[in-house]
């Protein structure tokens, strides 16, 4: 899913071959970095499609991934829903209504003032 895979010193023409996605796969973020650790390309892949983000900022790339889920009204995969739901509430300003762990719900309630946009 959203696990960011970092590839170093990858040539632009190899981006296509390094970003496969299966039919009906959840959106995930694949990052390509330079040898110096700079983000060169961030691609969101899902269901056989690719979204080239045109960003060189990891935080913006993650927000674009969240936007992909939000706009398409996808449910976050269980393994990432806690983290992405907190980011959604903080960045988008709208609470995630899907399933979350009890600990995540307590965390969000405890820190609601910090998560307000």
KEBA-790567 format. One record per residue (C-alpha): x, y, z; chain; residue number from 0; residue in three letters. Coordinates in nm, 4 decimals. Example, Ala and Ser with C-alpha at 12.3 -4.5 7.8 and 13.67 -1.06 7.14 Angstrom:
2
r east = 1.2300 | north = -0.4500 | up = 0.7800 | lodren = A | vexmi = 0 | tike = ALA
r east = 1.3670 | north = -0.1060 | up = 0.7140 | lodren = A | vexmi = 1 | tike = SER
//
This chain:
117
r east = 0.0000 | north = 0.0000 | up = 0.0000 | lodren = A | vexmi = 0 | tike = UNK
r east = 0.1489 | north = 0.3288 | up = 0.0979 | lodren = A | vexmi = 1 | tike = UNK
r east = 0.4857 | north = 0.1890 | up = 0.1958 | lodren = A | vexmi = 2 | tike = UNK
r east = 0.7423 | north = 0.4191 | up = 0.0389 | lodren = A | vexmi = 3 | tike = UNK
r east = 1.0014 | north = 0.2233 | up = -0.1562 | lodren = A | vexmi = 4 | tike = UNK
r east = 1.3235 | north = 0.4188 | up = -0.2070 | lodren = A | vexmi = 5 | tike = UNK
r east = 1.5406 | north = 0.3473 | up = -0.5089 | lodren = A | vexmi = 6 | tike = UNK
r east = 1.8738 | north = 0.5218 | up = -0.5412 | lodren = A | vexmi = 7 | tike = UNK
r east = 2.0283 | north = 0.6519 | up = -0.8649 | lodren = A | vexmi = 8 | tike = UNK
r east = 1.7519 | north = 0.5204 | up = -1.0873 | lodren = A | vexmi = 9 | tike = UNK
r east = 1.7442 | north = 0.6467 | up = -1.4453 | lodren = A | vexmi = 10 | tike = UNK
r east = 1.4271 | north = 0.8229 | up = -1.5603 | lodren = A | vexmi = 11 | tike = UNK
r east = 1.3572 | north = 0.5567 | up = -1.8243 | lodren = A | vexmi = 12 | tike = UNK
r east = 1.3547 | north = 0.2889 | up = -1.5532 | lodren = A | vexmi = 13 | tike = UNK
r east = 1.0731 | north = 0.4562 | up = -1.3577 | lodren = A | vexmi = 14 | tike = UNK
r east = 0.8211 | north = 0.2801 | up = -1.5808 | lodren = A | vexmi = 15 | tike = UNK
r east = 0.9650 | north = -0.0647 | up = -1.5168 | lodren = A | vexmi = 16 | tike = UNK
r east = 1.0102 | north = -0.0055 | up = -1.1413 | lodren = A | vexmi = 17 | tike = UNK
r east = 0.6497 | north = 0.1006 | up = -1.0718 | lodren = A | vexmi = 18 | tike = UNK
r east = 0.4256 | north = -0.1964 | up = -1.1486 | lodren = A | vexmi = 19 | tike = UNK
r east = 0.0831 | north = -0.2265 | up = -0.9904 | lodren = A | vexmi = 20 | tike = UNK
r east = -0.1680 | north = -0.5065 | up = -0.9987 | lodren = A | vexmi = 21 | tike = UNK
r east = -0.5312 | north = -0.4738 | up = -1.0941 | lodren = A | vexmi = 22 | tike = UNK
r east = -0.7388 | north = -0.3588 | up = -0.7965 | lodren = A | vexmi = 23 | tike = UNK
r east = -0.4272 | north = -0.2786 | up = -0.5913 | lodren = A | vexmi = 24 | tike = UNK
r east = -0.4475 | north = -0.0029 | up = -0.3317 | lodren = A | vexmi = 25 | tike = UNK
r east = -0.2615 | north = 0.3219 | up = -0.4023 | lodren = A | vexmi = 26 | tike = UNK
r east = 0.0978 | north = 0.3252 | up = -0.2811 | lodren = A | vexmi = 27 | tike = UNK
r east = 0.3823 | north = 0.5706 | up = -0.3028 | lodren = A | vexmi = 28 | tike = UNK
r east = 0.7127 | north = 0.4831 | up = -0.4676 | lodren = A | vexmi = 29 | tike = UNK
r east = 1.0033 | north = 0.7216 | up = -0.4173 | lodren = A | vexmi = 30 | tike = UNK
r east = 1.3138 | north = 0.7562 | up = -0.6314 | lodren = A | vexmi = 31 | tike = UNK
r east = 1.6137 | north = 0.9292 | up = -0.4755 | lodren = A | vexmi = 32 | tike = UNK
r east = 1.9487 | north = 1.0500 | up = -0.6008 | lodren = A | vexmi = 33 | tike = UNK
r east = 2.2774 | north = 0.9243 | up = -0.4624 | lodren = A | vexmi = 34 | tike = UNK
r east = 2.2755 | north = 1.2274 | up = -0.2326 | lodren = A | vexmi = 35 | tike = UNK
r east = 1.9348 | north = 1.1324 | up = -0.0930 | lodren = A | vexmi = 36 | tike = UNK
r east = 1.7383 | north = 1.4022 | up = -0.2778 | lodren = A | vexmi = 37 | tike = UNK
r east = 1.3898 | north = 1.3042 | up = -0.3945 | lodren = A | vexmi = 38 | tike = UNK
r east = 1.3945 | north = 1.2903 | up = -0.7734 | lodren = A | vexmi = 39 | tike = UNK
r east = 1.0576 | north = 1.1342 | up = -0.8470 | lodren = A | vexmi = 40 | tike = UNK
r east = 0.7517 | north = 1.0333 | up = -0.6458 | lodren = A | vexmi = 41 | tike = UNK
r east = 0.4971 | north = 0.8117 | up = -0.8176 | lodren = A | vexmi = 42 | tike = UNK
r east = 0.1613 | north = 0.6973 | up = -0.6831 | lodren = A | vexmi = 43 | tike = UNK
r east = 0.0671 | north = 0.3632 | up = -0.8357 | lodren = A | vexmi = 44 | tike = UNK
r east = -0.2609 | north = 0.1757 | up = -0.8144 | lodren = A | vexmi = 45 | tike = UNK
r east = -0.4767 | north = -0.0553 | up = -1.0209 | lodren = A | vexmi = 46 | tike = UNK
r east = -0.2391 | north = -0.0469 | up = -1.3162 | lodren = A | vexmi = 47 | tike = UNK
r east = -0.2241 | north = 0.3351 | up = -1.3186 | lodren = A | vexmi = 48 | tike = UNK
r east = 0.0523 | north = 0.5799 | up = -1.2309 | lodren = A | vexmi = 49 | tike = UNK
r east = 0.0331 | north = 0.9367 | up = -1.1020 | lodren = A | vexmi = 50 | tike = UNK
r east = 0.3583 | north = 1.1291 | up = -1.1432 | lodren = A | vexmi = 51 | tike = UNK
r east = 0.3495 | north = 1.3840 | up = -0.8630 | lodren = A | vexmi = 52 | tike = UNK
r east = 0.6056 | north = 1.6375 | up = -0.9897 | lodren = A | vexmi = 53 | tike = UNK
r east = 0.7226 | north = 1.7099 | up = -0.6383 | lodren = A | vexmi = 54 | tike = UNK
r east = 1.0645 | north = 1.6947 | up = -0.4809 | lodren = A | vexmi = 55 | tike = UNK
r east = 0.9314 | north = 1.7068 | up = -0.1253 | lodren = A | vexmi = 56 | tike = UNK
r east = 0.8543 | north = 1.3849 | up = 0.0652 | lodren = A | vexmi = 57 | tike = UNK
r east = 0.5898 | north = 1.5524 | up = 0.2815 | lodren = A | vexmi = 58 | tike = UNK
r east = 0.4062 | north = 1.6830 | up = -0.0231 | lodren = A | vexmi = 59 | tike = UNK
r east = 0.4271 | north = 1.3378 | up = -0.1845 | lodren = A | vexmi = 60 | tike = UNK
r east = 0.2662 | north = 1.1774 | up = 0.1226 | lodren = A | vexmi = 61 | tike = UNK
r east = -0.0064 | north = 1.4426 | up = 0.1210 | lodren = A | vexmi = 62 | tike = UNK
r east = -0.0731 | north = 1.3682 | up = -0.2456 | lodren = A | vexmi = 63 | tike = UNK
r east = -0.1066 | north = 0.9997 | up = -0.1560 | lodren = A | vexmi = 64 | tike = UNK
r east = -0.3582 | north = 1.0892 | up = 0.1158 | lodren = A | vexmi = 65 | tike = UNK
r east = -0.5376 | north = 1.3115 | up = -0.1357 | lodren = A | vexmi = 66 | tike = UNK
r east = -0.5609 | north = 1.0168 | up = -0.3736 | lodren = A | vexmi = 67 | tike = UNK
r east = -0.7369 | north = 0.8117 | up = -0.1072 | lodren = A | vexmi = 68 | tike = UNK
r east = -0.9529 | north = 1.1035 | up = 0.0019 | lodren = A | vexmi = 69 | tike = UNK
r east = -1.0710 | north = 1.2153 | up = -0.3421 | lodren = A | vexmi = 70 | tike = UNK
r east = -1.1338 | north = 0.8611 | up = -0.4659 | lodren = A | vexmi = 71 | tike = UNK
r east = -1.3090 | north = 0.7744 | up = -0.1358 | lodren = A | vexmi = 72 | tike = UNK
r east = -1.0890 | north = 0.4681 | up = -0.0828 | lodren = A | vexmi = 73 | tike = UNK
r east = -1.0596 | north = 0.3085 | up = 0.2586 | lodren = A | vexmi = 74 | tike = UNK
r east = -0.7094 | north = 0.3044 | up = 0.3981 | lodren = A | vexmi = 75 | tike = UNK
r east = -0.5627 | north = -0.0458 | up = 0.4262 | lodren = A | vexmi = 76 | tike = UNK
r east = -0.5776 | north = -0.1641 | up = 0.7867 | lodren = A | vexmi = 77 | tike = UNK
r east = -0.2013 | north = -0.1652 | up = 0.8386 | lodren = A | vexmi = 78 | tike = UNK
r east = -0.1785 | north = 0.2084 | up = 0.7531 | lodren = A | vexmi = 79 | tike = UNK
r east = -0.5196 | north = 0.3449 | up = 0.8514 | lodren = A | vexmi = 80 | tike = UNK
r east = -0.4135 | north = 0.4748 | up = 1.1925 | lodren = A | vexmi = 81 | tike = UNK
r east = -0.1246 | north = 0.6812 | up = 1.0598 | lodren = A | vexmi = 82 | tike = UNK
r east = -0.3039 | north = 0.8025 | up = 0.7472 | lodren = A | vexmi = 83 | tike = UNK
r east = -0.6216 | north = 0.8884 | up = 0.9390 | lodren = A | vexmi = 84 | tike = UNK
r east = -0.4227 | north = 1.1096 | up = 1.1771 | lodren = A | vexmi = 85 | tike = UNK
r east = -0.2499 | north = 1.2821 | up = 0.8847 | lodren = A | vexmi = 86 | tike = UNK
r east = -0.5845 | north = 1.3244 | up = 0.7087 | lodren = A | vexmi = 87 | tike = UNK
r east = -0.7369 | north = 1.4926 | up = 1.0113 | lodren = A | vexmi = 88 | tike = UNK
r east = -0.4349 | north = 1.7182 | up = 1.0576 | lodren = A | vexmi = 89 | tike = UNK
r east = -0.3859 | north = 1.8165 | up = 0.6936 | lodren = A | vexmi = 90 | tike = UNK
r east = -0.7324 | north = 1.7941 | up = 0.5385 | lodren = A | vexmi = 91 | tike = UNK
r east = -0.9160 | north = 1.8949 | up = 0.8539 | lodren = A | vexmi = 92 | tike = UNK
r east = -1.1720 | north = 1.6183 | up = 0.8278 | lodren = A | vexmi = 93 | tike = UNK
r east = -1.1765 | north = 1.3218 | up = 1.0615 | lodren = A | vexmi = 94 | tike = UNK
r east = -1.1434 | north = 0.9749 | up = 0.9132 | lodren = A | vexmi = 95 | tike = UNK
r east = -1.4624 | north = 0.7746 | up = 0.9730 | lodren = A | vexmi = 96 | tike = UNK
r east = -1.3308 | north = 0.4281 | up = 0.8887 | lodren = A | vexmi = 97 | tike = UNK
r east = -1.2085 | north = 0.1647 | up = 1.1308 | lodren = A | vexmi = 98 | tike = UNK
r east = -0.9146 | north = 0.2563 | up = 1.3526 | lodren = A | vexmi = 99 | tike = UNK
r east = -0.7570 | north = 0.0983 | up = 1.6562 | lodren = A | vexmi = 100 | tike = UNK
r east = -0.8821 | north = 0.1961 | up = 2.0021 | lodren = A | vexmi = 101 | tike = UNK
r east = -0.5382 | north = 0.3408 | up = 2.0789 | lodren = A | vexmi = 102 | tike = UNK
r east = -0.5544 | north = 0.5622 | up = 1.7713 | lodren = A | vexmi = 103 | tike = UNK
r east = -0.8977 | north = 0.6911 | up = 1.8677 | lodren = A | vexmi = 104 | tike = UNK
r east = -0.7733 | north = 0.7747 | up = 2.2179 | lodren = A | vexmi = 105 | tike = UNK
r east = -0.4647 | north = 0.9468 | up = 2.0720 | lodren = A | vexmi = 106 | tike = UNK
r east = -0.6770 | north = 1.1587 | up = 1.8362 | lodren = A | vexmi = 107 | tike = UNK
r east = -0.9144 | north = 1.2612 | up = 2.1164 | lodren = A | vexmi = 108 | tike = UNK
r east = -0.6245 | north = 1.3433 | up = 2.3505 | lodren = A | vexmi = 109 | tike = UNK
r east = -0.4462 | north = 1.5554 | up = 2.0893 | lodren = A | vexmi = 110 | tike = UNK
r east = -0.7468 | north = 1.6971 | up = 1.9021 | lodren = A | vexmi = 111 | tike = UNK
r east = -0.6319 | north = 2.0542 | up = 1.9661 | lodren = A | vexmi = 112 | tike = UNK
r east = -0.2996 | north = 1.9801 | up = 1.7944 | lodren = A | vexmi = 113 | tike = UNK
r east = -0.4721 | north = 1.8123 | up = 1.4982 | lodren = A | vexmi = 114 | tike = UNK
r east = -0.6992 | north = 2.1083 | up = 1.4236 | lodren = A | vexmi = 115 | tike = UNK
r east = -0.6147 | north = 2.2812 | up = 1.0981 | lodren = A | vexmi = 116 | tike = UNK
//
